């Protein structure tokens, strides 16, 4: 792994590169509002995807690099994401835009504008906990590129069954919460939940080169 500081209009971001030996795609993926790139799903993807020809760029938004504890407004998050795009696209490879939670919303909002070939939405926060009437489905449905949602079966920000019908794929992580943690009584280990995430992403991301139209995948 190597790290790169990238200046943006929202401050300095940081990219941690996990390169594939023979890359065919780049997955640029960021964290949520409550954590960083140490999240178990992000680290799992960084460990697994390079063997499948995908270079992973783990992106830390400027607010995290600056040591702040509270994420800024969505508009500022989008500014930071736009600012790192030239760096993740510099290798001349197709780029999948991804993120977990708030980072997934950023990826959806900016995908078409930035030229992403797909969106990976980990723990997409469909609504605030207990407030399904405040839906963010418009952001997800408006991504405009092939999209995969990976969602915990017990995510208070939106269980898989709450999602609207749309042109996106869904991988459910049974019993998991917003951070893909599962209770001990469910009979699954945390390692198994990460494997469900990485296996689902590998299956989906390997099809992107086969897409003939925006929603074939």
Secondary structure, DSSP 4 states (H G I P E B T S, - for coil): -EEEEEEETTEEEEEEEE--TT-SEEEEEE--TT--TTSHHHHHHHHHGGGGTEEEEEEE-HHHHTT-SS---HHHHHHHHHHHHHHHTTTSSEEEEEEETHHHHHHHHHHHHHT-SEEEEET---S-TT-TTS--HHHHHT--S-EEEEEETT-TT--GGGSPP-S-EEEEETT--TTS---GGGS--HHHHHHHHHHHHHHHHTTGGG-SSTT--
